[in-house]
């Protein structure tokens, strides 16, 4: 099946493959909070930060084709690189992520609504910059906080990483009840 599946796969094509006898394993690398809000039926939540820290333990339970899903494809691309470096050759990315899947009207499971991690980053960065500018009226040196946030966002765009996003992903709001290695591994082992 690996030879038949491209490195990136469109939502409609993935839907057809998921209905076949040799369906790939779908790993959603978003935060548990984002996963709880909306996810593809049958997908497994393996947050990107957990995958970074525990890829060997997780890979021990994945031996078929894997399709990685995130919000739009950026975190899935980072996860793909990690898994390929760890020796898993059959890794694919859902083109456009869960956003594209939903826009095509494909089935999803919904839970309590939470903000996407990207939206949280925009909120926190915007608040820090706005407050730093206001406070700099009284304390001039605080303007450098706004500069640091701007430089950090520029670095995030250039490197396709986001330190603020990684920090926000660790907050309890984004974690959820089932975000530990044992739970993830047991779900991968108990695949129907």
C-alpha positions, 0 to 999 in steps of 0.5 A: 500500500505504501507505493500506492499512497503519496507522501501527502494525501487529499481528504477524499483519497484518504476517505477511500483508503480508510474504507479499504481492507488495508487502512492506514493508522491515522495519528492526530498530532494536535493537542488533546484539547484540539483533538477533543474539539474535533477529530476524524473517527478512528484516529489516535491522538499522539500530540507532537510534543509526546511524539518528540519525547517518546517516538521509540515507544510509540513506533514499537506499536505502529507497523502499517502505513501512517497518516499524520493529521494536524490542523493544517499540515504544519505540525504533521510535517514536523511529525513526518520528519521525526518518524522518518528519521526514526526509521518509519518509511510509510508516513504520509500527511493529510493535505490541509489537515483536519481543516481540509477534511471538514471543509469537504464535509467528511465525518468528524467526531465533536466534543467540547469546543476549544480554540486552536493552538494557532489562535491561542498563539495569536491571542497571547502574542497580540496581548503581550505586544499591546500591553508592552506598548501601553506600559512602555508609555510609563516604562520606556524599556518595556517596548523591547518586550514587544520587539522580542515577541515580534522577533520570535514570531518572525523566527517561528515563521522562518523555521516553521516552529513556534516556541510559544505554541509549544509552551501553550500546548503544555497548559492544562487547557490543551492537555486533556485527561488522556494525554499520557504515554501509557494511554496513547500506547494502550490505544495503539495496541488495542486497535480493532 
